[in-house]
Amino acid sequence: MSLRTFFITAPLAVGLIALSGCNFNSYVYRTDVHQGNLVTKEMIDQLQVGMARQQVLFLMGEPLIESQFHRNRWDYTYYLNPRYGDIQMRRVTLYFDEQDILTKIEAGPVPTEKQADEMILGRETDFPPTPLVRPEDQ
């Protein structure tokens, strides 16, 4: 290999290697971000007013938010930041009385187990997304 060929091919090879790290279609891979307690319709359907706190704990799992200021309130919050689309947030709030008995259930729309599995796997689902409403948007 001659010196002239080396001086032509070396910068060309270095340039190709440098450009191979560039992204020409301006698409950066981003994963879906799932955080919090995933609560399904089947779980909510099993809850009944009058259940003991331990029964609710067994059925629903540990709450994401258990405030020291509101000891009789459990918040199960689920946050989804999908690769495409709007950020979603769902909340289920459970209230207990002084005897640790479930007295009230507040829940918005929640997916079925099948729909939740599809969302986790990043597939299309027939569950309508609930976009996160920021305070400045209200």
C-alpha positions in Angstrom: 0.0 0.0 0.0 1.4 3.3 -1.1 1.7 6.3 1.1 -0.7 8.2 -1.1 -3.4 5.5 -0.8 -2.9 5.5 3.0 -3.4 9.3 3.2 -6.6 9.0 1.2 -8.2 6.0 2.9 -7.2 6.8 6.5 -9.2 10.1 6.8 -12.0 8.5 4.9 -12.1 5.6 7.4 -11.9 7.9 10.3 -14.7 10.1 8.9 -17.0 7.1 8.3 -16.4 5.8 11.8 -17.1 9.3 13.3 -20.3 9.6 11.2 -21.5 6.1 12.2 -22.4 7.5 15.6 -24.5 10.3 14.2 -28.3 10.0 13.9 -29.5 11.3 10.6 -33.2 10.7 11.2 -33.2 12.7 14.5 -34.8 9.7 16.4 -33.3 8.8 19.7 -34.6 5.6 21.2 -36.5 6.3 24.5 -38.1 3.6 26.6 -41.5 3.9 28.2 -41.3 5.0 31.9 -43.6 3.2 34.3 -43.6 4.2 37.9 -45.8 3.6 40.9 -48.5 1.1 41.7 -50.2 -0.5 38.7 -53.8 -0.9 39.8 -56.2 -2.8 37.5 -60.0 -2.9 37.3 -60.0 -6.4 38.6 -58.2 -5.2 41.8 -60.7 -2.4 42.3 -63.6 -4.7 41.7 -62.4 -6.9 44.6 -62.3 -4.0 47.0 -65.3 -3.7 49.3 -66.2 -1.0 51.8 -65.8 -2.6 55.2 -62.6 -4.6 54.5 -59.9 -4.5 57.1 -56.6 -2.6 56.3 -54.7 -5.9 56.3 -57.1 -7.3 53.7 -56.7 -4.3 51.5 -52.9 -4.5 51.9 -52.9 -8.1 50.8 -55.1 -7.3 47.8 -53.5 -4.1 46.6 -50.0 -4.2 47.9 -48.1 -1.4 49.6 -49.4 2.1 48.7 -47.0 4.5 47.0 -48.0 7.3 49.2 -48.8 6.8 52.9 -48.7 10.3 54.5 -47.9 10.7 58.2 -50.4 13.6 58.2 -53.2 11.5 56.7 -52.8 8.1 58.4 -56.2 7.0 57.3 -55.6 7.6 53.6 -53.7 5.5 51.1 -52.8 6.7 47.6 -51.9 4.3 44.8 -50.4 6.4 42.0 -49.3 5.2 38.6 -47.3 7.3 36.2 -46.6 6.5 32.6 -44.4 8.5 30.3 -44.7 6.6 27.0 -42.2 6.7 24.2 -44.9 8.4 22.1 -47.8 10.4 23.3 -48.8 12.2 26.4 -47.8 11.6 30.0 -50.5 9.7 31.9 -51.2 9.6 35.6 -53.8 7.5 37.4 -54.6 7.6 41.1 -56.7 5.4 43.4 -57.3 6.7 46.9 -58.5 4.6 49.8 -59.8 5.9 53.1 -60.0 4.1 56.4 -61.7 4.9 59.7 -60.1 4.8 63.2 -60.7 1.1 63.4 -58.7 0.4 60.2 -61.8 -0.4 58.1 -62.1 0.7 54.5 -64.8 3.4 54.3 -64.3 5.1 50.8 -62.8 4.3 47.5 -61.9 7.0 45.0 -60.8 5.8 41.6 -60.7 7.2 38.1 -60.7 5.0 35.0 -58.2 2.1 35.4 -57.3 -0.5 32.8 -58.1 -4.2 32.9 -55.2 -6.7 33.5 -55.0 -7.4 29.7 -54.9 -3.7 28.9 -52.3 -3.0 31.5 -50.1 -5.8 30.1 -50.5 -4.4 26.6 -49.4 -0.9 27.9 -46.4 -2.3 29.7 -45.3 -4.2 26.6 -45.8 -1.0 24.5 -48.6 -2.4 22.3 -51.7 -0.6 21.2 -54.6 -0.9 23.6 -58.2 0.1 23.6 -57.8 1.8 27.0 -58.2 5.5 26.5 -55.2 7.4 27.9 -55.7 9.8 30.8 -53.3 12.7 30.1 -51.5 14.3 33.0 -53.1 17.7 33.7 -50.5 20.2 35.0 -51.7 22.9 37.4 -50.6 25.6 34.9 -52.9 24.0 32.2 -56.0 24.3 34.3 
